[in-house]
């Protein structure tokens, strides 16, 4: 059995009423049981960037990094 848990705080700031950039940190903790790698606890972290542009009160355009721009494993 494999379990994963994510911790994902994010920070965003409204530069203008229409433009809101942000940054997201994701930490993933895994645990493996009932296999040859019993007790393995993989962990990794990554940082992503995002931008939200509010075109109108009902329409937002959202852009985020397709891949993390910084990633590491413990």
Residue pairs with C-beta under 8 A, 6 or more apart in sequence:
1 32
1 33
1 34
2 30
2 31
2 32
2 33
3 30
3 31
4 28
4 29
4 30
5 28
5 29
5 30
6 26
6 27
6 28
6 29
7 26
7 27
7 29
8 24
8 25
8 26
8 27
9 24
9 25
10 22
10 23
10 24
10 25
10 50
11 22
11 23
12 20
12 21
12 22
12 23
12 50
12 52
13 20
13 21
13 22
14 20
15 21
17 54
18 53
18 54
18 55
19 51
19 52
19 53
19 54
20 51
20 52
20 53
20 54
21 49
21 50
21 51
21 52
22 49
22 50
22 51
22 52
23 47
23 48
23 49
23 50
24 47
24 48
24 49
24 50
24 64
25 45
25 46
25 47
26 45
26 46
26 47
26 48
26 68
27 43
27 44
27 45
28 42
28 43
28 44
28 45
29 41
29 43
30 40
30 41
30 42
30 43
31 40
31 41
32 38
32 39
32 40
32 41
32 42
33 39
42 73
43 73
43 74
44 71
44 72
44 73
44 74
45 71
45 72
45 73
45 74
46 68
46 70
46 71
46 72
47 68
47 69
47 70
47 71
48 64
48 65
48 68
48 69
49 64
49 65
49 69
50 62
50 63
50 64
50 65
51 62
51 63
51 64
52 60
52 61
52 62
52 63
53 60
53 61
53 62
53 63
54 60
55 61
